[in-house]
Amino acid sequence: MLNFADKTMNEARQGEAYIGEVSLGEIPLKRFYIESYGCQMNFSDSEIIASILHTEGFGPTQNVEDADLIFLNTCSIREKAEQTVRKRLTEFRKIKKQRPAMLIGVLGCMAERLKSKLLEEEKLVDIVVGPDAYRSLPQLIDEAESGTKAVNVLLSREETYADISPVRLNSNGINAFVSIMRGCNNMCAFCVVPFTRGRERSRDEASILAECKDLFDQGYKEVTLLGQNVDSYYWVDPKTNHPVDFAMLLEKVANISPSLRIRFSTSHPKDITDKVLHTMKSHANICKYIHLPVQSGSTRILQLMNRTYTREWYLAKVKRIKEIMPDCAISADIIAGFCTEDEQDHQDTLDVMRQSQYEYSYMFMYSERPGTLAAKRYKDDVPDEVKKRRLDEIVKLQNSLSLETNRKDIGKVFEVLIEGNSKKSPNQWMGRNSQNKVMVFDKTNVSSIQPGCFVHVMAEKCTQGTLMGRIVNPS
């Protein structure tokens, strides 16, 4: 999950390029280059976009200089993400001056929010496409090639891209994302997602199960079910009129094979149910890890945020998770310096962190986003220096909590899915356990142990972000 100190599940790979390079058969006539920013949903969308472009004869490239199309799949959650995208667009325009036929497009949430500014005021792009309009890309590319500014940012109440088989960009062949729903009905005051991704709608169960089974048949060992709020997944079978909730879907995916590991993201505290928790407990291949954003530990601030729960209610949910699954790891999103936050509110947040004992958190200073309820209703009145000091205290506390939870794991044996070489040494493997903790361990002389294998690893030492150990019973 990258840097725990400054990234959120909704920005799990903030600011990282996600560039496709896959074999698609015949040499394409034209090539596209794509970078994705923001949440895992954006990275999943990029795979849908690649599939649509592939159908039209385009192929991916990792070299921007070779691209006929450059796309940035964007995020509007944080101001920093938009700044990064603007900087990249400026760099790409310099390339376009040397290659006028090259087209530059902005996709995703930032496209929906800043369409006219990007096209007319700053003249940075040729194509602007919102999250629900990717099917129109071929027509928009044709328009842009003829010299017309091409735009489609219409939101949909039905689009789920259920019939499109994603092209797995930058895939390790082990982990894959599977989108189960789109949009969000939660009007959290700080969040722009309901305005950029539209209302919540669930993808049909059959297409989800078919995609997961196909991934398993291809050799993938882990799937992550994605949604802005997966616990509110709800689909009604039109043939039988029987409803399917998230717990039922989760169980059906788990039943594809005990060798297919299941994760999901993200949960809203108000929606995760005992039924989901018991389903997780009853299936060994459903990972014992829940991302449960708290945002603030102050009931007063939570009410201003429109989070629909109190600190006491949230802590009771954490307690319930631990009662049903004592080995379940919990992480959170935390915002420092939301509107009117005072010192007691901040101390309440630190207290919730201590009581919840998060394995890790994704932590931010509040960044006002235009168009959100908070921007309309409240003044962003906490000084930046106060926000920075409070965030620093939150980060320091989380670092100590992460180290403490990792120390408790020393001496324990975990099943780990090997994902590849350790970043620091080719003589070590890196993988994650069920609790989503990174584990690093020495390679053995057993040739059958390769990326994609499940092995048992004993934790022997740790840092705040990593468990180090050794393989036990490798045969």
NORVEN-V920005 format. One record per pair of residues at least 12 apart in sequence whose C-alpha atoms are under 10 Angstrom apart, sorted by the first residue. I is the first residue (numbers start at 1). J is the second residue. Records with the same first field share a line. If there is no record, write none. Layout:
# NORVEN-V920005
I = J / J
This chain:
# NORVEN-V920005
1 = 13 / 360 / 362 / 436 / 437 / 438
2 = 14 / 362 / 438 / 465
3 = 360 / 361 / 362 / 465
4 = 331 / 359 / 360 / 361 / 362 / 363 / 395 / 398 / 399 / 402 / 464 / 465
5 = 360 / 361 / 362 / 363 / 364 / 391 / 392 / 394 / 395 / 396 / 398 / 399
6 = 333 / 361 / 362 / 363 / 364 / 365 / 391 / 395
7 = 38 / 39 / 333 / 361 / 362 / 363 / 364
8 = 38 / 39 / 291 / 293 / 331 / 332 / 333 / 334 / 361 / 362 / 363 / 364
9 = 38 / 39 / 40 / 228 / 265 / 266 / 291 / 292 / 293 / 331 / 332 / 333 / 361 / 362
10 = 38 / 39 / 40 / 41 / 42 / 75 / 77 / 228 / 265 / 266 / 293 / 333 / 362
11 = 37 / 38 / 39 / 40 / 41 / 42 / 75 / 76 / 77 / 78 / 81 / 362
12 = 37 / 38 / 39 / 40 / 41 / 43 / 362
13 = 36 / 37 / 38 / 39 / 40 / 42 / 43
14 = 36 / 37 / 38 / 39 / 40 / 74 / 75 / 77 / 78 / 80 / 81 / 84
15 = 35 / 36 / 37 / 38 / 74 / 75 / 80 / 81 / 82 / 83 / 84 / 85
16 = 35 / 36 / 37 / 38 / 84
17 = 34 / 35 / 36 / 37 / 72 / 73
18 = 33 / 34 / 35 / 36 / 37 / 43 / 46 / 62 / 72 / 73 / 169 / 170
19 = 32 / 33 / 34 / 35 / 36 / 43 / 46 / 60 / 61 / 62 / 63 / 64 / 169 / 170
20 = 32 / 33 / 34 / 35 / 46 / 47 / 50 / 59 / 60 / 61 / 62 / 63 / 167 / 168 / 169 / 170 / 171
21 = 33 / 59 / 60 / 61 / 62 / 63 / 168 / 169 / 170 / 171
22 = 50 / 59 / 60 / 61 / 62 / 167 / 168 / 169 / 170 / 171
23 = 59 / 60 / 167 / 169
24 = 51 / 54 / 57 / 58 / 59 / 60 / 167
25 = 59
26 = 57 / 59
27 = 57 / 58 / 59
28 = 54 / 56 / 57 / 58 / 59 / 60
29 = 56 / 57 / 58 / 59 / 68
30 = 53 / 54 / 56 / 57 / 58 / 59 / 60 / 61 / 66 / 67 / 68 / 69
31 = 53 / 54 / 57 / 58 / 59 / 60 / 61 / 62 / 63 / 64 / 66 / 67 / 68 / 69 / 70
32 = 50 / 53 / 54 / 58 / 59 / 60 / 61 / 62 / 63 / 64 / 66 / 67 / 68 / 69 / 70 / 71 / 102 / 103 / 104
33 = 50 / 59 / 60 / 61 / 62 / 63 / 64 / 65 / 66 / 67 / 68 / 69 / 70 / 71 / 72 / 104
34 = 46 / 47 / 49 / 50 / 60 / 61 / 62 / 64 / 67 / 69 / 70 / 71 / 72 / 73 / 105 / 106 / 107 / 169
35 = 62 / 70 / 71 / 72 / 73 / 74 / 85 / 88 / 106 / 107
36 = 71 / 72 / 73 / 74 / 75 / 85 / 107 / 108
37 = 72 / 73 / 74 / 75 / 76 / 81 / 82 / 84 / 85 / 108
38 = 73 / 74 / 75 / 76 / 77 / 78 / 81 / 82 / 108 / 109
39 = 74 / 75 / 77 / 226 / 228
40 = 177 / 178 / 179 / 224 / 226 / 227 / 228 / 265 / 266
41 = 177 / 178 / 179 / 181 / 182 / 225 / 226 / 227 / 228 / 265
42 = 73 / 74 / 75 / 107 / 108 / 109 / 131
43 = 73 / 74 / 168 / 169 / 177
44 = 166 / 167 / 168 / 169 / 176 / 177 / 178 / 179 / 226
45 = 73 / 107 / 108 / 131 / 132 / 134 / 161 / 166 / 177 / 178 / 179
46 = 71 / 72 / 73 / 107 / 108 / 134 / 166 / 167 / 168 / 169
47 = 164 / 165 / 166 / 167 / 168 / 169 / 170 / 177
48 = 134 / 135 / 161 / 162 / 164 / 165 / 166 / 167 / 168 / 169
49 = 71 / 73 / 107 / 134 / 135 / 137 / 164 / 166 / 167
50 = 165 / 166 / 167 / 168 / 169
51 = 164 / 165 / 166 / 167 / 168 / 169
52 = 134 / 135 / 136 / 137 / 138 / 164 / 165 / 166 / 167
53 = 134 / 135 / 137 / 138 / 167
54 = 167
55 = 138
56 = 137 / 138
60 = 169
62 = 170
64 = 92 / 95
65 = 92 / 95 / 96 / 99 / 102
66 = 102
67 = 99 / 102 / 103 / 104
68 = 96 / 99 / 100 / 101 / 102 / 103 / 104
69 = 101 / 102 / 103 / 104 / 105 / 127 / 141
70 = 89 / 92 / 96 / 102 / 103 / 104 / 105 / 106 / 125 / 127
71 = 89 / 103 / 104 / 105 / 106 / 107 / 125 / 127 / 128 / 129
72 = 85 / 88 / 89 / 104 / 105 / 106 / 107 / 108 / 110 / 111 / 128
73 = 85 / 105 / 106 / 107 / 108 / 109 / 110 / 111 / 129 / 130 / 131
74 = 106 / 107 / 108 / 109 / 110 / 111 / 112 / 130 / 131
75 = 107 / 108 / 109 / 110 / 111 / 113 / 192 / 193 / 196
76 = 108 / 109 / 110 / 111 / 112 / 113 / 114 / 191 / 192 / 193 / 196 / 369 / 370
77 = 109 / 110 / 190 / 191 / 192 / 193 / 196 / 367 / 368 / 369
78 = 191 / 192 / 364 / 365 / 366 / 367 / 368 / 369
79 = 366 / 367 / 368 / 369 / 370
80 = 367
81 = 110
82 = 110 / 114
85 = 106 / 110
86 = 118 / 122 / 124
88 = 124
89 = 104 / 105 / 106 / 118 / 123 / 124 / 125
90 = 122 / 123 / 124 / 125
91 = 124
92 = 104 / 124 / 125
93 = 123 / 124 / 125
101 = 144 / 145 / 147
102 = 126 / 144 / 145
103 = 125 / 126 / 127 / 141 / 144 / 145
104 = 124 / 125 / 126 / 127 / 128 / 141 / 144
105 = 118 / 119 / 124 / 125 / 126 / 127 / 128 / 129 / 137 / 140 / 141 / 144 / 150 / 151
106 = 118 / 119 / 124 / 125 / 126 / 127 / 128 / 129 / 130 / 151
107 = 127 / 128 / 129 / 130 / 131 / 132 / 133 / 134 / 137 / 152 / 153
108 = 128 / 129 / 130 / 131 / 132 / 133 / 134 / 153 / 196 / 197
109 = 129 / 130 / 131 / 132 / 153 / 192 / 193 / 195 / 196 / 197
110 = 128 / 129 / 130 / 131 / 192 / 196
111 = 127 / 128 / 129 / 130 / 131 / 151 / 152 / 153 / 196
112 = 128 / 129 / 130 / 131 / 132 / 151 / 152 / 153 / 154 / 155 / 195 / 196 / 197
113 = 130 / 153 / 192 / 195 / 196 / 370 / 371
114 = 128
115 = 127 / 128 / 129 / 130 / 151 / 152 / 153
116 = 128 / 151
119 = 149 / 150 / 151
120 = 149
123 = 149
125 = 144 / 149 / 150
126 = 140 / 141 / 143 / 144 / 145 / 147 / 148 / 149 / 150 / 151
127 = 140 / 141 / 143 / 144 / 145 / 148 / 149 / 150 / 151 / 152
128 = 140 / 149 / 150 / 151 / 152 / 153
129 = 150 / 151 / 152 / 153 / 154
130 = 151 / 152 / 153 / 154 / 155 / 196 / 197
131 = 152 / 153 / 154 / 155 / 156 / 159 / 182 / 183 / 196 / 197 / 198
132 = 152 / 153 / 154 / 155 / 156 / 157 / 158 / 159 / 160 / 161 / 182 / 183 / 196 / 197 / 198
133 = 151 / 152 / 153 / 154 / 155 / 156 / 159
134 = 152 / 153 / 159 / 161
135 = 159 / 161 / 164
136 = 151 / 152
137 = 150 / 151 / 152
140 = 152
153 = 196 / 197
154 = 196 / 197 / 198
155 = 183 / 195 / 196 / 197 / 198 / 199
156 = 182 / 183 / 197 / 198 / 199 / 200 / 201
157 = 182 / 183 / 197 / 198 / 199 / 200 / 201 / 202
158 = 182 / 199 / 200 / 201 / 202 / 203
159 = 181 / 182 / 183 / 201 / 202 / 203
160 = 179 / 180 / 181 / 182 / 183 / 201 / 202 / 203 / 204
161 = 179 / 180 / 181 / 182 / 203 / 207
162 = 179 / 180 / 181 / 202 / 203 / 204 / 205 / 206 / 207 / 208 / 211
163 = 203 / 204 / 207 / 208 / 211
164 = 207 / 211
165 = 207 / 211 / 214
166 = 178 / 211
171 = 220
172 = 220 / 419 / 420 / 451 / 452
173 = 215 / 218 / 219 / 220 / 221 / 222 / 419 / 451 / 452
174 = 215 / 216 / 218 / 219 / 220 / 221 / 222 / 223 / 417 / 418 / 419 / 420 / 451 / 452 / 453
175 = 215 / 219 / 220 / 221 / 222 / 223 / 224 / 261 / 262 / 417 / 419 / 452
176 = 212 / 215 / 216 / 220 / 221 / 222 / 223 / 224 / 225
177 = 212 / 215 / 222 / 223 / 224 / 225 / 226 / 263 / 264 / 265
178 = 208 / 209 / 211 / 212 / 215 / 223 / 224 / 225 / 226 / 227 / 264
179 = 202 / 203 / 208 / 211 / 224 / 225 / 226 / 227 / 228 / 230 / 264 / 265
180 = 201 / 202 / 203 / 204 / 205 / 207 / 208 / 209 / 224 / 225 / 226 / 227 / 228 / 229 / 230 / 233 / 234 / 246 / 249 / 264
181 = 200 / 201 / 202 / 203 / 204 / 208 / 225 / 226 / 227 / 228 / 229 / 230 / 232 / 233 / 234 / 235
182 = 194 / 197 / 198 / 199 / 200 / 201 / 202 / 203 / 226 / 227 / 228 / 229 / 230 / 233
183 = 195 / 196 / 197 / 198 / 199 / 200 / 201 / 202 / 227 / 228 / 229
184 = 196 / 197 / 198 / 199 / 200 / 201 / 227 / 228 / 229 / 230 / 232
185 = 198 / 199 / 200 / 201 / 228 / 229 / 232
186 = 199 / 200 / 228 / 229 / 268 / 306 / 307 / 308
187 = 305 / 306 / 307 / 308 / 372 / 373
188 = 302 / 303 / 304 / 305 / 306 / 307 / 308 / 372 / 373 / 374
189 = 302 / 303 / 304 / 305 / 306 / 307 / 368 / 369 / 371 / 372 / 373 / 374 / 375 / 376 / 377 / 378
190 = 295 / 304 / 305 / 306 / 307 / 335 / 338 / 339 / 366 / 367 / 368 / 369 / 370 / 371 / 372 / 373 / 374 / 375
191 = 305 / 367 / 368 / 369 / 370 / 371 / 372 / 373 / 374 / 375
192 = 368 / 369 / 370 / 371 / 372 / 373 / 374
193 = 228 / 372
194 = 228 / 372
195 = 371 / 372
196 = 371
197 = 228
200 = 227 / 228 / 229 / 232 / 233 / 234
201 = 227 / 232 / 233 / 234 / 235
202 = 227 / 230 / 232 / 233 / 234 / 235 / 236 / 245
203 = 233 / 234 / 235
204 = 233 / 234 / 235 / 236 / 237 / 238 / 244
205 = 234 / 235 / 236 / 237 / 244 / 245 / 248 / 249 / 252 / 253
206 = 237 / 249
208 = 225 / 249 / 252 / 253
209 = 249 / 250 / 252 / 253 / 254 / 255 / 256
210 = 253 / 256
211 = 223 / 253
212 = 224 / 225 / 253 / 254 / 256 / 260 / 262
213 = 253 / 255 / 256 / 257 / 260
215 = 260
216 = 256 / 257 / 259 / 260 / 261
219 = 260 / 452
220 = 259 / 260 / 261 / 452
221 = 257 / 259 / 260 / 261 / 262 / 417 / 418 / 419 / 452 / 453 / 454
222 = 259 / 260 / 261 / 262 / 263 / 285 / 286 / 287 / 417 / 452
223 = 253 / 254 / 260 / 261 / 262 / 263 / 264
224 = 261 / 262 / 263 / 264 / 265 / 287
225 = 249 / 250 / 253 / 262 / 263 / 264 / 265 / 266
226 = 263 / 264 / 265 / 266 / 267
227 = 264 / 265 / 266 / 267
228 = 265 / 266 / 267 / 268
229 = 264 / 265 / 266 / 267 / 268 / 269 / 271 / 272
230 = 245 / 246 / 247 / 264 / 265 / 266 / 267 / 268 / 271 / 272
231 = 245 / 246 / 247 / 250 / 264 / 265 / 266 / 267 / 268 / 269 / 270 / 271 / 272 / 273 / 276
232 = 245 / 246 / 247 / 267 / 268 / 270 / 271 / 272 / 273
233 = 245 / 246 / 247 / 248 / 249 / 271
234 = 246 / 247 / 248 / 249
235 = 249
245 = 275 / 276
246 = 272 / 273 / 275 / 276 / 279
247 = 272 / 273 / 274 / 275 / 276 / 277 / 278 / 279 / 280
248 = 275 / 276 / 279
249 = 276
250 = 262 / 263 / 264 / 276 / 279 / 280 / 283 / 286
251 = 276 / 279 / 280 / 282 / 283 / 286
253 = 285 / 286
254 = 279 / 280 / 283 / 284 / 285 / 286
255 = 283 / 285
257 = 285
258 = 283 / 284 / 285 / 286
259 = 284 / 285 / 454
260 = 285 / 286
261 = 283 / 284 / 285 / 286 / 287 / 417 / 434
262 = 280 / 283 / 284 / 285 / 286 / 287 / 288 / 434
263 = 280 / 285 / 286 / 287 / 288 / 289 / 290 / 434 / 435 / 436
264 = 286 / 287 / 289 / 290 / 291
265 = 289 / 290 / 291 / 292
266 = 290 / 291 / 292 / 293
267 = 290 / 291 / 292 / 293 / 332
268 = 291 / 292 / 293 / 294 / 307
269 = 291 / 292 / 293 / 294 / 307 / 308 / 309 / 313 / 314 / 315 / 317 / 318
270 = 292 / 307 / 308 / 309 / 313 / 314 / 317
272 = 290 / 292 / 317 / 321
273 = 317 / 320 / 321
274 = 317 / 320 / 321 / 324
277 = 290 / 320 / 321 / 322 / 323 / 324 / 325 / 328
278 = 321 / 324 / 325
280 = 324 / 325 / 328
281 = 324 / 325 / 326 / 327 / 328
282 = 325
284 = 434
285 = 434
286 = 434
287 = 328 / 329 / 433 / 434 / 435 / 436
288 = 325 / 326 / 327 / 328 / 329 / 330 / 433 / 434 / 435 / 436
289 = 325 / 327 / 328 / 329 / 330 / 331 / 359 / 433 / 434 / 435 / 436 / 437
290 = 318 / 321 / 328 / 329 / 330 / 331 / 332 / 435 / 436
291 = 329 / 330 / 331 / 332 / 333 / 358 / 360 / 361 / 362
292 = 314 / 317 / 318 / 330 / 331 / 332 / 333 / 358 / 361
293 = 314 / 330 / 331 / 332 / 333 / 334 / 335 / 361 / 362
294 = 307 / 309 / 310 / 311 / 314 / 315 / 331 / 332 / 333 / 334 / 335 / 349 / 352 / 353 / 361
295 = 307 / 332 / 333 / 334 / 335 / 336 / 338 / 349 / 362 / 363 / 364
296 = 310 / 311 / 332 / 333 / 334 / 335 / 336 / 337 / 338 / 341 / 345 / 346 / 347 / 348 / 349 / 350 / 352 / 353
297 = 310 / 311 / 312 / 314 / 315 / 334 / 335 / 344 / 345 / 346 / 347 / 348 / 349 / 350 / 351 / 352 / 353
298 = 310 / 311 / 312 / 341 / 342 / 344 / 345 / 346 / 347 / 348 / 349 / 350 / 351 / 352
299 = 311 / 312 / 313 / 314 / 345 / 348 / 349
300 = 340 / 341 / 345
301 = 337 / 338 / 339 / 340 / 341 / 342 / 345 / 346 / 349
302 = 338 / 345
304 = 338 / 339 / 340 / 341 / 373 / 374 / 377 / 378
305 = 338 / 339 / 373 / 374
306 = 373 / 374
311 = 348 / 349 / 351 / 352
312 = 352
314 = 352 / 356
315 = 352 / 353 / 355 / 356
316 = 356
317 = 356
318 = 330 / 355 / 356 / 357 / 358
319 = 355 / 356
322 = 356
327 = 434 / 435
328 = 359 / 434 / 435 / 436
329 = 357 / 358 / 359 / 360 / 405 / 434 / 435 / 436 / 437
330 = 356 / 357 / 358 / 359 / 360 / 361 / 435 / 436
331 = 353 / 356 / 357 / 358 / 359 / 360 / 361 / 362 / 436
332 = 353 / 356 / 358 / 359 / 360 / 361 / 362 / 363
333 = 360 / 361 / 362 / 363 / 364
334 = 349 / 350 / 353 / 361 / 362 / 363 / 364 / 365 / 366 / 391 / 394 / 395
335 = 349 / 362 / 363 / 364 / 365 / 366 / 367 / 387 / 390 / 391 / 394
336 = 349 / 363 / 364 / 365 / 366 / 367 / 382 / 386 / 387 / 388 / 389 / 390 / 391 / 392 / 393 / 394
337 = 364 / 365 / 366 / 367 / 380 / 381 / 382 / 383 / 384 / 385 / 386 / 387 / 388 / 389 / 390 / 391
338 = 365 / 366 / 367 / 368 / 374 / 378 / 379 / 380 / 381 / 382 / 387
339 = 366 / 367 / 368 / 374 / 375 / 377 / 378 / 379 / 380 / 381 / 382 / 383
340 = 378 / 379 / 380 / 381 / 382
341 = 380 / 381 / 382 / 387
342 = 382 / 386
343 = 386 / 390
346 = 387 / 390 / 391 / 393 / 394
347 = 390 / 393 / 394
349 = 394
350 = 390 / 393 / 394 / 397 / 398
353 = 394 / 397 / 398 / 401
354 = 397 / 398 / 401
356 = 401
357 = 398 / 400 / 401 / 402 / 404 / 405
358 = 398 / 399 / 401 / 402 / 404 / 405
359 = 398 / 399 / 400 / 401 / 402 / 403 / 404 / 405 / 406 / 435 / 436 / 437 / 464 / 465
360 = 395 / 398 / 399 / 400 / 401 / 402 / 403 / 405 / 437 / 464 / 465
361 = 394 / 395 / 398 / 399 / 401 / 402
362 = 395 / 398
363 = 391 / 392 / 394 / 395 / 398
364 = 387 / 388 / 390 / 391 / 392 / 394 / 395
365 = 384 / 386 / 387 / 388 / 389 / 390 / 391 / 392
366 = 380 / 382 / 384 / 387 / 388 / 391
367 = 380
368 = 380
398 = 464
399 = 463 / 464 / 465
400 = 464
401 = 464
402 = 463 / 464 / 465 / 466
403 = 462 / 463 / 464 / 465 / 466 / 467
404 = 462 / 463 / 464
405 = 462 / 464
406 = 437 / 459 / 461 / 462 / 463 / 464 / 465 / 466 / 467 / 468
407 = 459 / 460 / 461 / 462 / 463 / 464 / 467
408 = 459 / 462
409 = 458 / 459 / 460 / 461 / 462 / 467
410 = 458 / 459 / 460 / 461 / 462 / 467 / 468 / 469
411 = 457 / 458 / 459 / 460 / 461 / 469
412 = 457 / 458 / 459 / 460 / 469
413 = 433 / 455 / 456 / 457 / 458 / 459 / 460 / 469 / 470 / 471 / 472
414 = 432 / 433 / 434 / 435 / 439 / 454 / 455 / 456 / 457 / 458 / 459 / 471 / 472
415 = 431 / 432 / 433 / 434 / 435 / 454 / 455 / 456 / 457 / 458 / 471
416 = 430 / 431 / 432 / 433 / 434 / 435 / 436 / 437 / 438 / 439 / 440 / 452 / 453 / 454 / 455 / 456 / 457 / 458 / 471
417 = 429 / 430 / 431 / 432 / 433 / 434 / 438 / 439 / 450 / 451 / 452 / 453 / 454 / 455 / 456 / 457
418 = 430 / 431 / 432 / 433 / 439 / 440 / 441 / 449 / 450 / 451 / 452 / 453 / 454 / 455
419 = 431 / 432 / 450 / 451 / 452 / 453 / 454
420 = 450 / 451 / 452 / 453
421 = 440 / 441 / 442 / 443 / 450 / 451
422 = 439 / 440 / 441 / 442
423 = 440
424 = 440
425 = 440 / 441 / 442
426 = 442 / 443
427 = 441 / 442 / 443 / 444
428 = 440 / 441 / 442 / 443 / 444 / 470
429 = 441 / 442 / 443 / 444 / 449 / 450 / 451 / 470 / 471
430 = 442 / 443 / 451 / 466 / 467 / 468
431 = 451 / 452 / 453 / 454 / 455 / 457
432 = 454 / 466 / 467
433 = 454 / 455 / 456 / 457 / 467
437 = 465 / 466 / 467
438 = 465 / 466 / 467 / 468
439 = 457 / 458 / 459 / 462 / 465 / 466 / 467 / 468 / 469 / 470
440 = 457 / 459 / 462 / 466 / 467 / 468 / 469 / 470 / 471
441 = 457 / 458 / 459 / 460 / 467 / 468 / 469 / 470 / 471
442 = 457 / 468 / 469 / 470 / 471
443 = 470 / 471
444 = 470 / 471 / 474
445 = 474
446 = 474 / 475
448 = 474 / 475
449 = 474 / 475
454 = 474
455 = 470 / 471 / 472 / 473 / 474 / 475
456 = 469 / 470 / 471 / 472 / 473 / 474
457 = 469 / 470 / 471 / 472 / 473 / 474
458 = 470 / 471 / 472
459 = 471
